[in-house]
Amino acid sequence: MGIRLPFMVLHANKIFKSSSQHLHSRNHSNVPKGHVAVYVGESQMKRFVVPISYLNHPSFLDLLNRAEEEFGYNHPMGALTIPCKEEAFINLTSQLRECILKH
């Protein structure tokens, strides 16, 4: 996994660069510095703003892989879209927040 991590971070940057153009034109003022907006859901999408530090976590990288498999780099919401249940995303981000606060 340590060998794949640099590739995965570069991969995540590609996704965010392609979606960030739309974010900057629409909702730039709603996304604090050091954060990124993502849309989460399976049928109905909900917008979340998460810290960029989450991008380095293997669990979040798994979600980015799923997003690439389903949407490629063309996200229907105009920003990064993560195809998972909202509850699962909230649980993951809660765990990441606790992990980051401990360190």
C-alpha positions, 0 to 999 in steps of 0.5 A, spaced: 500 500 500 505 504 501 508 504 494 501 505 491 499 511 496 503 516 492 500 514 485 493 515 489 494 522 491 496 524 484 490 520 482 486 524 487 489 531 485 487 529 478 479 528 480 480 534 484 483 539 479 478 537 474 472 538 479 475 544 482 474 549 476 466 548 476 467 549 484 471 556 483 466 558 479 459 556 483 461 556 490 468 558 491 466 562 497 462 556 500 468 552 501 473 554 506 481 554 504 484 547 506 477 544 504 473 541 498 466 540 496 464 533 495 457 530 493 455 524 496 449 519 495 446 513 491 440 516 488 439 523 491 446 527 492 448 531 498 453 536 499 459 535 504 465 540 505 471 536 508 478 537 510 483 536 504 487 532 509 482 526 509 485 525 502 491 522 504 487 516 508 486 509 505 479 509 506 477 515 503 482 513 497 478 507 496 472 512 496 475 516 490 477 509 487 469 508 487 468 515 484 473 514 478 470 507 477 463 510 476 464 517 473 471 517 471 473 524 471 466 527 468 462 528 475 454 529 474 454 534 479 460 538 477 464 537 483 467 530 485 461 525 486 462 519 491 457 513 490 456 511 497 450 511 502 450 518 506 450 514 512 457 510 511 460 517 508 458 520 515 461 514 519 467 514 515 469 522 516 467 522 523 472 516 524 477 520 520 476 526 524 477 522 531 483 519 528 486 526 526 484 529 533 488 524 536 494 526 533 
